[in-house]
Amino acid sequence: MSSSSRRPTDLAGFDATAARYDADEEGNVVLGHMRARAFDQFRQAFPRGSRLIELGSGTGTEASRLVRELACRVLLVDPSPHLLERAAAKVRAVEEPGLLGAHALPARAVGELVPAYGRGSFDGAYSSFGPLNCEPSLVPVARGLAELVRPGGELVLSIINRWCPAEVAWFALHAELGEATRRWGGPVDAAAYPGGPKDVRTWYYSRSEITAAFSEGFVVEHVEALPLLLPPPYLDFILRRFRATFRMLERFEPLAARQPLLRELGDHVLVRLRRR
């Protein structure tokens, strides 16, 4: 694995929690729902055998599945060496040639990989469930990917949204107005895992901010809230407590989440873009 001096120091919390990531995700119904819908978009965006870049590899959950189910080959990029090691091992366990490389870099430095891999050498890229929220600007990310992804290649990005009515309602009901409005202003310090220390600098982006940042090199193909009717993943215990009610809402979730205006209001916003 290669590394960079640009690794942000405020992401050290991810190193410390690498061992617990998979355990924290296991059994989280909301996150399972989100992953299933994100993978539906992967299937539409990435032809079988695609060469892909993952920004924010985590422990390699999605990369290993893409290698296993779609015979993709994946280049992993993550600022946390510990997460990157786990992700690379998980991909290699599926198929050694499925791993194109692993680089300890922040997403904004992805353009540094052009000399090593070549311009337009990838069929697409993806980033899931908030790694890009660790970036103070999405423009360098967009420019780097525009150099690496071939014309016609696609991106699938799920980014923590600025506008989340479910979160506002939850914290307002508990008289935590600071938490209810935390996404509306500038960056905040957030936890790398539920209940953890708030030591990760986080920026929240609306759908319009995301698409504007990528507009120079990419055109929008699809947008949806992720999720809209279900609570955010950290409130999964509510869903499990009222499972029958949420099971009914879950039937309408995919359709509702794609409607104009409503698609702007999820915990995350999922955007699929095509390289011009």
N, C-alpha and C positions, 0 to 999 in steps of 0.2 A: 504494500500500500504506500502511496505517496502522501505527503502532507504539505502544508503551506503555513508560512508565518502569519498569514491573514486569518488564521483560526480565531474566532472571537472568544475572549476569555469568559464572557458571561454565559457561555454554553457549557461550562464545566459541570453544571448540574446534570446534564444528560449522561456524562461519563459515569457519574456516581450511581445512576439509576438504571444503567444498561441491563443489569442482571434481573431486574424486576419487571421489565417492559412486557414480556409475553404473559407473565402471570397476571399483571394488572388488566390486560386485555381479555384474558380468558373468561368466558361467561358473560361479557358485557353485551347485552342484547342490542343496544343502540349502535354500538360500534360494529357489531356483526352486520346489522342492517346497512350501515354506511359503507362498509367494505364490499358488500354484495352489489350495491348500486354503483360504486366506483368501478368495480370490475366489469360490470355491464358496459360502461363507457370505454374501458380498456379494449374490450372485444370489438367494439365498433371502430376504435381509433387505430388499433395496431394489428396489421396483418400477421399471420403466423410466421414465425421466424424473424421478426423485427429486431433490429439493433436499437436499444433504448437507453436513455439516461434516467436514473432516478435521483432526484434532488431530495435529500433527507431520507436516507435508506432505513432508518430505524434498525430493527433487528432482521430485516430482510423478508418480512411476511409476504409482501406483494411481489417482490422480485423473484423469490423462490417459486411462487405460484405461476407467475408469467413464464418462467423457464419450464416448469413442469407441464402446464396445460397448453401453452401457445408456442412452445419451443423458441421463445425469445432469448436473446443474449443481452445482458444488462450491465451497464457501467454504473457503479454505485458512487454517490457523492454524499458525504455527511461530515459535519464539523467534529463529531465525536469519534475518536479512534476506537473506543470500546464498542460503541454501537456498530461501527463499520466492520470491526472484526467479526462480530456475531452475524451480521448480514452476509458477509462474504462466505463464512463457513456454512451458513444455511443454503446459499445458492450452490456452492460446491457440492454439498451433500446431495443435491438433486442431480446436477450434471456439471462436471468441471468446466467444459467449454462454455457453459452458460454465463460465466463471469468474465466480462471483458476487462475489468479493472476495478480498483477501489481507491478512492482519493479522499483524504481528510481535508476537505475544503468547505467553506461556507458557500451557499448557493450563488452569491453575487460574484464569486470568483470562477464560475464554471467556464467562462471564456478563456481562462488560462490553459484549458485542455485542448484548445484548437491545434497547437503545434504537434501534440502527441497523437491526435486521432484524425485530424484533417477536417476541413470545412465540409459541411453537408454530409458527414459520414454516418449520421444516425437517422433512423426512420421516425423517431419520436422521442418524447420525454414525458415524465410525470412526476408529481409531487403530491403526497396525500396527507391530509389531516394536520396541516399547520406548520411544516418546516419553513415555508416561505414567510410565515409571520415573524420569524427571527431576523428578517431583513428590513433595514430602515427604508429601503427603496426597492421596488420590483424592477426598475428600469435596467440596472446592470444584469439582472437575471435574464430578462427578455433579450437583451442584446447578445449575451453569451450563447443562449439557446438558438437564436437566429443564425449564428455562425455555425453551430454544430448540427442542426437539424436540416435535412434536405428540403427543398421546395415540395410542398404537398404533404410533408410529414406533420404529425399532429402532437399536441400537448394535451394532457389531462391533469388539471390542477384543482385540488380542493384546499381552500384557504379559509382560515377562521374569519368569519364575517364581522363587519362593523355593526350590523343591525340584526339583533337576535331578540325578538319579543319574548320568547320563552324564558330567556335568562333575565331580562328586565323584570318580568312578572314574578319570577321566583324570588329574586333578591328584594324586590319592592315589598312583597308580602312578608318578608322577614325583616323589614325596616333597615336593610343594608343598601342605602341609596348610592353609596360610593361604588359598591360592587355592581349595582344595577346599571350604572352609567359608565363603567370603566372602559368600555370599548369606544366611547364616543369622542374622546379627546386624543391626546398624544400617546406615546408609548407607555406601557406599564410593566412592572415586574410581575411575572406570572410563574406558576409552579410547573416543573417539568413532568410531574405526575400528580394525580389527585391527592391532596393532603400534604404535599411536599413543600419545601421552602420556596418562597417566591424569589427566585434568583435568575430567572431567564427574561431578558428584555424582550418585549413583545409589541409588535405593531399590528393593528387590525385594519383590514382593507375591505371596502365595499366592492360590489361587482363592477361598478363604473370605474373605480380606481384601478382594478385589476385589468380590465379590458383596455383602458387608456394606456397603461404601462406597456402592454404588449402590442399596441396597435401598429407600430412601425413595421414589424416583421410578420405579424400574424393576424388572421381574421377569425372572428368568433363563429363557431359552429353550433354550440349548444351551451345553455346555462340552466342550472337547477339549484334550489336550496337543498342542503344536506345536513341534517334533516330539517323539515318544516313543522310537521304536526307532532313528531316525537320530541322528547326533551333532549338536551345536549347529553353526550356520553357520561359526563360526571354526575348526572341525575338519573342514571340507569335504574337506581333502586326504586324510583317512582314508577317507572314502567313495569318493573317486576311485581310491584305491589298491586298495581291495577292492570294486570296483563290482559284481561279480557277487553277492557275499554281501548287500550292502545293497540290491541290486535285488530280491532275494527278500524281505527284510524290509520293503521299501517297499510290497509288495502287502498286507501285514497291518497296516501303520501306521495307516491311517484308522480301521479298525474297533477296533484295540487302543486307540488314543488317545482313544476315546470311552467306554471302560468305567469304571465307578465305581472309585475309588482310582487306577487307572492314569492317568486324565485329570488328576490332580493333580501329575504327575511329569515334565512335559516341560520343555524349555529355556524355552519360552513357554507360557502358557495362553491359549487363545482362548475368549472369552466373548461370547455373543450375548444381548442383553437387549432387552426391549420396554418402552416407556414406558407406565406405568399410566394 
